[in-house]
Amino acid sequence: VVSYATTIVAAVYLIVGLFGYVAFLNNVSGDMLTSFSDSMFAFVVRIGFAFSALLSFPLMVFPARSSIYSVFSSQATGEGGGCVFIPQSRLVVITGGIVLFTFSIATFLPNVELILGLTGATAGTIVCYIFPGLIFLKTSNDEVLRP
């Protein structure tokens, strides 16, 4: 199931990227939505993008909130790496801080290019260089690590 889903997502990304390149060629800015002319299609795409961002934001806040709480609280001990209970007062403060921080960045940065570039650079480095080493350390036994 996962391999089929990954194949479908990769095919959709490839098709969208190909048609985006064919439609705009070299006239593409960092924010793809500004490349569209003002039409009903562009309006629908912008609304779809807004709904996508609106619905995915809580999914990104949840692990960030748990991570922030576990870093700054000595009480954060979940069993087996699971979710930890966050008291309501701290939950509101941490969530408010995350929302305020992301809103401030979105308000003061005029272009989304910078954020996408930084995110891609850091995520790419983590996935390519750091995660494989961490996975090796986690899965290997102590005898492999001794000199």
Protein Blocks (a to p, Z undefined) as FASTA:
>chain_A
ZZmmmmmmmmmmmmmmmmmmmmnmmmccfblklmpccdfklmmmmmmmmmmmmmmmmmmm
mmmmmmmmmmmpcklccehhiacdddfklmmmmmmmmmmmmmmmmmmpmbfklmmmmmmm
mmmmmmmmmmmmmmmmmmpcfklmpZZ
